Amino acid sequence: MRSRTPRTFRSPFRPPPPTSAEARAKRKLELTADGITFDSPGELRRYGELKMLARAGRVRDLVVHPRLPLVINGRKIGRGWLTLDFSYQEWRDGAWRTVYEDYKEVDTRESKLRRQIAEAIHGITIRVKT
């Protein structure tokens, strides 16, 4: 009989292997700036760009991860909200205009649909930066 070494021994009480979502969450680098956690390096980079534009006076009222409610006739759609990456005001056409912006490395069909629903409900346009 072959002896079991710690290398080959497998406990029957081992936790189940992580799902793909859990594995991705563990592998994901934690990207933070100013106490705010970002989902991707590109989103973090865009935040830095917007902060520089705010210091220069070209944008104001920068909000990170604003939530837009997704409710029609009292019914929630999905989770009931859409979390965007940024909202801010920029000087355009002689007035301050509110801009909603979403940074996407890969734009999925689901994210496009959620944005279209939010645009229809709130009468806004959401910029997509890649």
Order of alpha helices (4+ residues) and beta strands (2+ residues): alpha-beta-beta-alpha-beta-beta-beta-beta-beta-alpha-beta
